[in-house]
Amino acid sequence: MSTPYVRFWYAITVAFVACLVTAVASVGYASWVNEQSQKRARQARIESDQRWCALLVDISRGQEDSPPRTESGKRFAAEIDKLRREFGCPEP
């Protein structure tokens, strides 16, 4: 039963299955690497945002101690407060 015809189709089948397994494994690995990369990027963004917290909280405290009187000063204070909240910084 081991004719050249059977051996040929056996070789074709083995090659096809090997290619299929390699393709599936490659897609799975690429997906895993992408997830890890996104997690690292998200963590880096959070750490970067937290570095600004000390500055934004200090500015907010200063503005509470001596509130701005001009219109531009009030807009500045509102923008600083908005940034502080967006970064998830604590209340001053």
Secondary structure as UniProt FT lines:
FT   HELIX           4..65
FT   HELIX           71..86
FT   TURN            87..88
//
